[in-house]
Amino acid sequence: MFADRCQAGFPSPATDYAEQELDLNSYCISRPAATFFLRASGESMNQAGVKNGDLLVVDRAEKPQHGDIVIAEIDGEFTVKRLLLRPRPALEPVSDSPEFRTLYPENICIFGVVTHVIHRTRELR
């Protein structure tokens, strides 16, 4: 695989030049022992670029910060949400559907920070 920029408008005159080889493991995983892959389910994060069926790259060693997309554990189940630390800790869905509400659990247990989202642009046939 190669890493090169791709114009969304007119083609670049440098398209014959590949910058460098790209290793997706090196690109997506900085701490292999702390990295996990989870499959997203549902539509509560569709406006944050996380769609049903997407593959989430999760780093458990990354320190969660305000605004990060995280995997949290609530009542023994994992959920993917945006972490809000101000004004009080909360887990916010980022969806175009009003059915999803911000959660204010007493104790937020963060499993890890989502560092990459991988999704297909074409359905399998």
N, C-alpha and C positions, 0 to 999 in steps of 0.2 A: 504494500500500500504506500501511497505517496501523499504528502501534505502539500497542498498548493491552494492558493486562493481562487475562488470562483466568483466571477462577476455576476450580479443579478441583472445587469444591463447589457452593454456591449462587450464582446469578448476581449480579453486582455491580449496584447501582442506577445506576452511572455508565456502563453499556454504551452509551448513546447518545452519549457524549462520546469522541471519538478524540483521544488525546494529541498526536500529531504524525505527519507522514508518515514512512514508513520506507523508506530506500533500502538494499537488501541489499548493494550494492557498498560503500557507506560503512560499513555495519555490520560486514561481514566482512573488508574489505580496508583496512588502514591504510597499507600501503606497496605500491602497485600494481607497481612495478618489481621488487619482491622476493617477490611473491605468485604461487604456482602452485596448480593444482588437480590432484589425483591421485585415482584411483578405488581404493578399498580392495578387496583380494581375499583371501579366506580368513576363518578364524574365530579367529585367534590373539589378537584384541583385543576379542572380543564382550562381555566383562564390563566394558570401559572405554567402552562406547557406540559402538564402531566395528564395524559389521557389514559382511558381504560386500556389495560394490556401493556402499557409501556414498561420497559425494564429500567429499574432505578438502581443506580450505583450509590451505595450507602457507605460512608466512612464513619466508623464508630469512634475513631480517635480524634476526629475534628471537633473542636469546641463549638457548641451551638451558639449562635448570635442572633440578636433581634432581626427578624425578617428572613432568616434561613428557612428553607423547606426541609422539614425533618420527618423522621419516622419516630412516632411516639407510641407508648404503650398505655392504653386506657382499658381498665377492667379486663386485663389479660389478652387484649387484642391489639394488633398493630394498626396504626392509621398514619396516612401521610397528610401533613398540614403545614401551613406557614406558622412559624413560632413568633409570637409577640411577647416581648418582655416588659414593655411599657404601655400603658401605665400599670398594668398588672399582668402576670403571666397568662397566656391564652394560646389556643391552637385555632388558627383561622383557616377556614376553607376559602379557596379562591376559585369560585365557580360562577357560571352565568345563571345558575338555578338558585332561586331564593329558598329552596327547601333546606339548604345546608346552613347551619348556624355556627357561630364562633363558640368554642368550648372553653370553659373555665374550670378545669379539674383542680381539685385541692392540691394534688401532687402530680406534677408532670414528669413522667419518666421518659427521657429521650433515649431511644435506641441508637440513633446516629443521624448524621447530616447527609441529605441527598446532594451529591456532588455532580452527578450527571443523570440525564434522562435520555433514554434511547427509545425511539419509536419508529415504526415503519411509516413510510409515506405512501406505500402501495399495499393493498390487501393481497394476501396469499391467494393463489389461484390453483 
